[in-house]
Amino acid sequence: MRAERFRLIGTLQELSDEEFDEGPTLCAGWAPRDVLGHLIGVDYLLGSYLPYGMRIHDANQAQADRARRIPRDRLMKWAEHWAANPSLTSRLGVPVVLGDLGVHHQDVLRGLGRRREVPDAVADAILREGMQLSLWMNRRVLRHRLVPTDGGRPVGRGPRVRGTREALGLWLAGRDSVADELIFES
């Protein structure tokens, strides 16, 4: 998790101020700085989510809004501390937190038309995160047989969908822009 957090910081440091503040991501309405604000906010589970009850989207938006008010250099210093010192809740929930982090890192990269080689542990976490989100959002995981082409075992029943673990996970998580990278079979 720490390594992926530092990889995200490396990605963000390479962005111009305009890309950081206003660049597109796969998260509708969010720039890279907003994504970072959300990810940092996840470490403050009780303070960030408890006041919002079951309104998770509102809590996520509040995290992004808070990041909008912080100058980039100060936000990046906070991010470095966040990367090096994950909260206890994040360390205990690393399988979920790593998936969220991996998906959002790809949201930033893909939104800006950039690519990277996704480490195996992160690719696995993105696929797991996508499956979990799909149960809640779109039920794709229940209607398809997912066949990773870069390692891992097939999952599910129904028409086959082939692709990398990263692309399958993003598609399951509702990032439809990756659908052209997948092979849909009847």
Short mmCIF file of the C-alpha atoms (twelve columns), coordinates in Angstrom:
data_MODEL
# 
_entry.id   MODEL 
# 
loop_
_atom_site.group_PDB 
_atom_site.id 
_atom_site.type_symbol 
_atom_site.label_atom_id 
_atom_site.label_alt_id 
_atom_site.label_comp_id 
_atom_site.label_asym_id 
_atom_site.label_seq_id 
_atom_site.Cartn_x 
_atom_site.Cartn_y 
_atom_site.Cartn_z 
_atom_site.pdbx_PDB_model_num 
ATOM 1   C CA . MET A 1   0.000   0.000   0.000   1 
ATOM 2   C CA . ARG A 2   2.792   2.427   0.869   1 
ATOM 3   C CA . ALA A 3   4.577   1.691   -2.412  1 
ATOM 4   C CA . GLU A 4   1.401   2.363   -4.425  1 
ATOM 5   C CA . ARG A 5   0.782   5.575   -2.511  1 
ATOM 6   C CA . PHE A 6   4.278   6.775   -3.378  1 
ATOM 7   C CA . ARG A 7   3.748   5.754   -7.021  1 
ATOM 8   C CA . LEU A 8   0.597   7.902   -7.068  1 
ATOM 9   C CA . ILE A 9   2.539   10.820  -5.591  1 
ATOM 10  C CA . GLY A 10  5.151   10.364  -8.325  1 
ATOM 11  C CA . THR A 11  2.401   10.538  -10.947 1 
ATOM 12  C CA . LEU A 12  0.937   13.683  -9.384  1 
ATOM 13  C CA . GLN A 13  4.338   15.390  -9.105  1 
ATOM 14  C CA . GLU A 14  4.793   15.007  -12.874 1 
ATOM 15  C CA . LEU A 15  1.592   16.942  -13.604 1 
ATOM 16  C CA . SER A 16  1.523   20.607  -14.500 1 
ATOM 17  C CA . ASP A 17  -0.453  22.873  -12.175 1 
ATOM 18  C CA . GLU A 18  -3.253  22.984  -14.731 1 
ATOM 19  C CA . GLU A 19  -3.397  19.172  -15.028 1 
ATOM 20  C CA . PHE A 20  -3.295  18.796  -11.240 1 
ATOM 21  C CA . ASP A 21  -6.080  21.319  -10.624 1 
ATOM 22  C CA . GLU A 22  -8.299  20.886  -13.672 1 
ATOM 23  C CA . GLY A 23  -7.170  17.775  -15.585 1 
ATOM 24  C CA . PRO A 24  -9.706  15.101  -16.478 1 
ATOM 25  C CA . THR A 25  -9.902  11.817  -14.598 1 
ATOM 26  C CA . LEU A 26  -12.226 8.853   -14.962 1 
ATOM 27  C CA . CYS A 27  -14.024 10.124  -11.842 1 
ATOM 28  C CA . ALA A 28  -16.771 12.375  -13.197 1 
ATOM 29  C CA . GLY A 29  -16.268 15.954  -12.075 1 
ATOM 30  C CA . TRP A 30  -13.003 15.326  -10.256 1 
ATOM 31  C CA . ALA A 31  -9.530  16.564  -11.150 1 
ATOM 32  C CA . PRO A 32  -6.394  14.774  -9.891  1 
ATOM 33  C CA . ARG A 33  -6.252  17.011  -6.789  1 
ATOM 34  C CA . ASP A 34  -9.825  15.935  -5.907  1 
ATOM 35  C CA . VAL A 35  -8.922  12.261  -6.259  1 
ATOM 36  C CA . LEU A 36  -5.942  12.805  -3.946  1 
ATOM 37  C CA . GLY A 37  -8.162  14.579  -1.396  1 
ATOM 38  C CA . HIS A 38  -10.551 11.624  -1.393  1 
ATOM 39  C CA . LEU A 39  -7.752  9.083   -1.006  1 
ATOM 40  C CA . ILE A 40  -6.210  10.971  1.911   1 
ATOM 41  C CA . GLY A 41  -9.674  11.275  3.470   1 
ATOM 42  C CA . VAL A 42  -10.076 7.495   3.488   1 
ATOM 43  C CA . ASP A 43  -7.369  7.364   6.191   1 
ATOM 44  C CA . TYR A 44  -9.591  9.482   8.429   1 
ATOM 45  C CA . LEU A 45  -12.405 6.952   8.326   1 
ATOM 46  C CA . LEU A 46  -14.306 8.053   11.408  1 
ATOM 47  C CA . GLY A 47  -13.885 11.797  10.891  1 
ATOM 48  C CA . SER A 48  -14.493 11.681  7.138   1 
ATOM 49  C CA . TYR A 49  -17.382 9.229   6.922   1 
ATOM 50  C CA . LEU A 50  -19.137 9.025   10.292  1 
ATOM 51  C CA . PRO A 51  -20.768 12.490  10.022  1 
ATOM 52  C CA . TYR A 52  -22.325 11.446  6.691   1 
ATOM 53  C CA . GLY A 53  -23.840 8.127   7.787   1 
ATOM 54  C CA . MET A 54  -24.638 6.043   4.721   1 
ATOM 55  C CA . ARG A 55  -24.167 8.985   2.328   1 
ATOM 56  C CA . ILE A 56  -20.764 7.787   1.115   1 
ATOM 57  C CA . HIS A 57  -20.798 9.926   -2.032  1 
ATOM 58  C CA . ASP A 58  -21.360 13.045  0.082   1 
ATOM 59  C CA . ALA A 59  -18.422 12.109  2.323   1 
ATOM 60  C CA . ASN A 60  -16.203 11.489  -0.717  1 
ATOM 61  C CA . GLN A 61  -17.211 14.848  -2.205  1 
ATOM 62  C CA . ALA A 62  -16.473 16.629  1.091   1 
ATOM 63  C CA . GLN A 63  -12.966 15.131  1.018   1 
ATOM 64  C CA . ALA A 64  -12.434 16.412  -2.525  1 
ATOM 65  C CA . ASP A 65  -13.851 19.830  -1.632  1 
ATOM 66  C CA . ARG A 66  -11.475 20.122  1.327   1 
ATOM 67  C CA . ALA A 67  -8.508  19.332  -0.940  1 
ATOM 68  C CA . ARG A 68  -9.635  22.119  -3.319  1 
ATOM 69  C CA . ARG A 69  -9.027  24.678  -0.547  1 
ATOM 70  C CA . ILE A 70  -5.438  23.580  0.155   1 
ATOM 71  C CA . PRO A 71  -2.518  24.951  -1.884  1 
ATOM 72  C CA . ARG A 72  -0.846  22.286  -4.036  1 
ATOM 73  C CA . ASP A 73  2.501   22.338  -2.204  1 
ATOM 74  C CA . ARG A 74  0.826   21.904  1.183   1 
ATOM 75  C CA . LEU A 75  -1.491  19.180  -0.147  1 
ATOM 76  C CA . MET A 76  1.496   17.295  -1.592  1 
ATOM 77  C CA . LYS A 77  3.343   17.515  1.750   1 
ATOM 78  C CA . TRP A 78  0.257   16.072  3.420   1 
ATOM 79  C CA . ALA A 79  0.191   13.345  0.754   1 
ATOM 80  C CA . GLU A 80  3.809   12.404  1.490   1 
ATOM 81  C CA . HIS A 81  2.965   12.048  5.185   1 
ATOM 82  C CA . TRP A 82  -0.179  10.040  4.254   1 
ATOM 83  C CA . ALA A 83  1.883   7.731   2.022   1 
ATOM 84  C CA . ALA A 84  4.516   7.051   4.654   1 
ATOM 85  C CA . ASN A 85  2.152   6.761   7.627   1 
ATOM 86  C CA . PRO A 86  -1.079  4.905   6.787   1 
ATOM 87  C CA . SER A 87  -3.703  5.056   9.509   1 
ATOM 88  C CA . LEU A 88  -4.520  1.983   11.565  1 
ATOM 89  C CA . THR A 89  -7.863  1.604   9.780   1 
ATOM 90  C CA . SER A 90  -6.139  1.673   6.385   1 
ATOM 91  C CA . ARG A 91  -3.536  -0.859  7.497   1 
ATOM 92  C CA . LEU A 92  -6.262  -3.161  8.811   1 
ATOM 93  C CA . GLY A 93  -8.322  -2.724  5.658   1 
ATOM 94  C CA . VAL A 94  -5.425  -2.903  3.188   1 
ATOM 95  C CA . PRO A 95  -7.175  -5.286  0.738   1 
ATOM 96  C CA . VAL A 96  -10.002 -2.775  0.262   1 
ATOM 97  C CA . VAL A 97  -7.890  0.365   0.576   1 
ATOM 98  C CA . LEU A 98  -5.317  -0.878  -1.953  1 
ATOM 99  C CA . GLY A 99  -8.071  -1.596  -4.469  1 
ATOM 100 C CA . ASP A 100 -9.561  1.889   -4.072  1 
ATOM 101 C CA . LEU A 101 -6.092  3.419   -4.365  1 
ATOM 102 C CA . GLY A 102 -5.254  1.363   -7.461  1 
ATOM 103 C CA . VAL A 103 -8.532  2.229   -9.192  1 
ATOM 104 C CA . HIS A 104 -8.111  5.931   -8.476  1 
ATOM 105 C CA . HIS A 105 -4.468  5.967   -9.583  1 
ATOM 106 C CA . GLN A 106 -5.633  4.523   -12.897 1 
ATOM 107 C CA . ASP A 107 -8.479  7.078   -12.988 1 
ATOM 108 C CA . VAL A 108 -5.883  9.859   -12.923 1 
ATOM 109 C CA . LEU A 109 -3.526  8.266   -15.435 1 
ATOM 110 C CA . ARG A 110 -6.171  7.162   -17.918 1 
ATOM 111 C CA . GLY A 111 -8.067  10.436  -17.656 1 
ATOM 112 C CA . LEU A 112 -4.919  12.235  -18.780 1 
ATOM 113 C CA . GLY A 113 -4.192  9.665   -21.499 1 
ATOM 114 C CA . ARG A 114 -1.216  8.146   -19.674 1 
ATOM 115 C CA . ARG A 115 -0.280  4.553   -18.939 1 
ATOM 116 C CA . ARG A 116 1.934   2.625   -16.564 1 
ATOM 117 C CA . GLU A 117 2.783   -0.969  -15.863 1 
ATOM 118 C CA . VAL A 118 0.472   -1.970  -13.034 1 
ATOM 119 C CA . PRO A 119 2.174   -4.157  -10.401 1 
ATOM 120 C CA . ASP A 120 0.572   -7.597  -9.963  1 
ATOM 121 C CA . ALA A 121 -0.612  -6.965  -6.387  1 
ATOM 122 C CA . VAL A 122 -2.269  -3.729  -7.500  1 
ATOM 123 C CA . ALA A 123 -3.861  -5.372  -10.557 1 
ATOM 124 C CA . ASP A 124 -5.328  -8.060  -8.271  1 
ATOM 125 C CA . ALA A 125 -6.602  -5.372  -5.891  1 
ATOM 126 C CA . ILE A 126 -8.185  -3.377  -8.754  1 
ATOM 127 C CA . LEU A 127 -10.039 -6.487  -9.922  1 
ATOM 128 C CA . ARG A 128 -11.241 -7.253  -6.364  1 
ATOM 129 C CA . GLU A 129 -12.346 -3.630  -5.905  1 
ATOM 130 C CA . GLY A 130 -14.185 -3.723  -9.218  1 
ATOM 131 C CA . MET A 131 -16.010 -6.914  -8.232  1 
ATOM 132 C CA . GLN A 132 -17.057 -5.393  -4.897  1 
ATOM 133 C CA . LEU A 133 -18.205 -2.120  -6.447  1 
ATOM 134 C CA . SER A 134 -20.056 -3.982  -9.193  1 
ATOM 135 C CA . LEU A 135 -22.189 -5.796  -6.624  1 
ATOM 136 C CA . TRP A 136 -23.363 -2.402  -5.391  1 
ATOM 137 C CA . MET A 137 -23.397 -0.347  -8.605  1 
ATOM 138 C CA . ASN A 138 -24.082 -2.315  -11.781 1 
ATOM 139 C CA . ARG A 139 -24.168 -6.069  -11.038 1 
ATOM 140 C CA . ARG A 140 -21.877 -6.832  -14.006 1 
ATOM 141 C CA . VAL A 141 -19.939 -9.256  -11.832 1 
ATOM 142 C CA . LEU A 142 -23.095 -11.342 -11.406 1 
ATOM 143 C CA . ARG A 143 -23.904 -11.468 -15.131 1 
ATOM 144 C CA . HIS A 144 -20.501 -12.246 -16.681 1 
ATOM 145 C CA . ARG A 145 -17.644 -14.719 -16.555 1 
ATOM 146 C CA . LEU A 146 -14.516 -12.629 -16.094 1 
ATOM 147 C CA . VAL A 147 -11.427 -14.102 -17.724 1 
ATOM 148 C CA . PRO A 148 -8.194  -12.291 -16.849 1 
ATOM 149 C CA . THR A 149 -5.678  -12.487 -19.684 1 
ATOM 150 C CA . ASP A 150 -2.698  -11.477 -17.537 1 
ATOM 151 C CA . GLY A 151 -2.947  -13.974 -14.696 1 
ATOM 152 C CA . GLY A 152 -5.555  -15.005 -12.222 1 
ATOM 153 C CA . ARG A 153 -8.472  -17.371 -12.408 1 
ATOM 154 C CA . PRO A 154 -11.763 -16.841 -14.220 1 
ATOM 155 C CA . VAL A 155 -14.650 -15.741 -12.020 1 
ATOM 156 C CA . GLY A 156 -18.412 -15.876 -12.450 1 
ATOM 157 C CA . ARG A 157 -20.935 -17.254 -14.905 1 
ATOM 158 C CA . GLY A 158 -22.494 -15.993 -18.087 1 
ATOM 159 C CA . PRO A 159 -21.059 -14.463 -21.244 1 
ATOM 160 C CA . ARG A 160 -17.270 -14.242 -21.092 1 
ATOM 161 C CA . VAL A 161 -15.441 -10.956 -20.821 1 
ATOM 162 C CA . ARG A 162 -11.677 -11.165 -21.391 1 
ATOM 163 C CA . GLY A 163 -9.076  -8.567  -20.516 1 
ATOM 164 C CA . THR A 164 -6.361  -7.565  -18.096 1 
ATOM 165 C CA . ARG A 165 -7.180  -7.594  -14.394 1 
ATOM 166 C CA . GLU A 166 -6.826  -3.797  -14.405 1 
ATOM 167 C CA . ALA A 167 -9.233  -3.259  -17.331 1 
ATOM 168 C CA . LEU A 168 -11.751 -5.803  -16.001 1 
ATOM 169 C CA . GLY A 169 -11.669 -4.179  -12.555 1 
ATOM 170 C CA . LEU A 170 -12.109 -0.678  -13.947 1 
ATOM 171 C CA . TRP A 171 -14.997 -1.816  -16.166 1 
ATOM 172 C CA . LEU A 172 -16.680 -3.532  -13.232 1 
ATOM 173 C CA . ALA A 173 -16.227 -0.310  -11.226 1 
ATOM 174 C CA . GLY A 174 -18.173 1.590   -13.875 1 
ATOM 175 C CA . ARG A 175 -15.311 3.028   -15.933 1 
ATOM 176 C CA . ASP A 176 -16.939 2.266   -19.275 1 
ATOM 177 C CA . SER A 177 -14.170 3.978   -21.249 1 
ATOM 178 C CA . VAL A 178 -12.075 0.792   -20.889 1 
ATOM 179 C CA . ALA A 179 -14.704 -1.411  -22.570 1 
ATOM 180 C CA . ASP A 180 -12.884 -1.203  -25.932 1 
ATOM 181 C CA . GLU A 181 -9.924  -3.009  -24.310 1 
ATOM 182 C CA . LEU A 182 -12.110 -5.987  -23.369 1 
ATOM 183 C CA . ILE A 183 -13.252 -8.899  -25.488 1 
ATOM 184 C CA . PHE A 184 -16.953 -9.678  -25.015 1 
ATOM 185 C CA . GLU A 185 -18.011 -13.202 -26.015 1 
ATOM 186 C CA . SER A 186 -21.525 -14.633 -26.248 1 
# 
